[in-house]
């Protein structure tokens, strides 16, 4: 039994043809597709939407996963150093924002006490 239906094959064929003509665009960004694999993926995606017989996406079966894991280990110290550098900037921004809030609270505090004073005067 075939994995892919004829309808799916036609969608992929059309996507490949559009890619070779330079008319196939990526969905979200609208950029021109130049990769053969991406053109096939777009064709299969369209076939799925049309209800053609296409196997489910193999999200967990990526061949490049071990390479990426090795690459992450190598780049991990750099990323950690970058995160440490970025963290003080965030706290600095919070520190700058905090005094403004504190100043606003200080300004509102005397108003409350003044209101209490006037209320006390009216009572007395």
C-alpha positions in Angstrom: 0.0 0.0 0.0 1.3 3.4 -0.9 2.4 5.9 1.8 1.4 8.9 -0.3 -1.7 9.4 -2.4 -1.6 10.6 -6.0 -3.1 13.9 -4.9 -0.2 14.4 -2.5 2.3 13.6 -5.3 0.6 16.2 -7.5 0.8 18.9 -4.8 4.5 18.2 -4.3 5.1 18.2 -8.0 3.3 21.6 -8.4 5.3 23.0 -5.4 8.6 21.9 -7.0 7.6 23.3 -10.3 6.8 26.7 -8.7 10.1 26.6 -6.8 12.1 26.1 -10.1 10.2 29.0 -11.7 10.9 31.1 -8.6 7.2 31.6 -7.8 7.0 29.5 -4.6 6.9 31.7 -1.5 7.2 30.8 2.1 4.0 31.1 4.1 4.7 33.4 6.9 7.6 35.6 5.7 6.7 35.5 2.0 10.3 35.0 1.0 11.2 33.0 -2.1 11.8 29.3 -1.4 15.1 28.0 -2.7 15.5 24.7 -0.8 14.3 21.5 -2.4 13.3 20.1 0.9 11.3 23.1 1.9 9.4 22.9 -1.4 8.5 19.3 -0.7 7.5 20.2 2.8 5.2 22.9 1.5 3.7 20.5 -1.1 3.0 17.9 1.6 1.5 20.5 4.0 -0.9 21.7 1.2 -1.8 18.0 0.6 -2.6 17.5 4.2 -4.8 20.5 4.2 -6.6 19.2 1.1 -7.2 15.9 2.9 -4.8 13.8 0.8 -3.2 10.6 2.3 0.1 11.8 3.8 1.9 10.3 6.8 2.0 12.4 10.0 4.9 14.7 10.5 7.9 12.9 12.0 8.8 15.7 14.5 10.8 13.4 16.8 12.7 11.7 14.0 15.2 14.3 13.0 18.6 13.1 11.8 20.4 16.2 12.7 19.4 16.0 16.4 22.7 14.5 17.6 24.7 17.2 15.7 22.6 19.9 17.3 23.1 18.4 20.7 26.8 18.4 20.2 26.7 22.0 18.9 24.7 23.1 21.9 27.3 21.7 24.3 30.0 23.6 22.5 28.1 26.9 22.4 26.6 26.5 25.9 29.4 28.4 27.7 29.1 31.3 25.2 25.4 31.5 25.7 25.8 31.4 29.5 28.3 34.2 29.4 25.9 36.2 27.2 23.0 35.6 29.6 25.1 36.8 32.5 26.0 40.0 30.6 22.3 40.6 29.6 21.0 40.0 33.2 22.5 43.1 34.7 21.0 45.3 32.0 17.5 44.0 32.9 18.0 44.6 36.6 19.4 48.0 35.8 16.2 48.8 33.9 14.1 47.6 36.8 16.2 49.7 39.3 15.6 52.8 37.2 11.9 52.1 37.0 11.6 51.4 40.7 12.6 54.9 41.9 9.9 56.4 39.7 7.3 54.2 41.4 8.7 55.0 44.8 8.7 58.7 43.9 5.1 58.4 42.9 4.2 56.6 46.1 6.0 59.3 48.1 4.1 62.0 46.3 0.8 60.3 46.9 1.6 59.7 50.6 1.5 63.4 51.5 -1.7 63.9 49.7 -3.3 61.2 51.9 -2.0 62.8 55.1 -3.1 66.2 53.9 -6.6 64.8 53.3 -6.6 63.3 56.8 -5.5 66.7 58.2 -8.3 68.5 56.4 -10.8 65.9 57.6 -9.6 66.3 61.1 -10.0 70.1 60.8 -13.5 69.7 59.6 -14.4 67.4 62.5 -12.7 69.6 65.1 
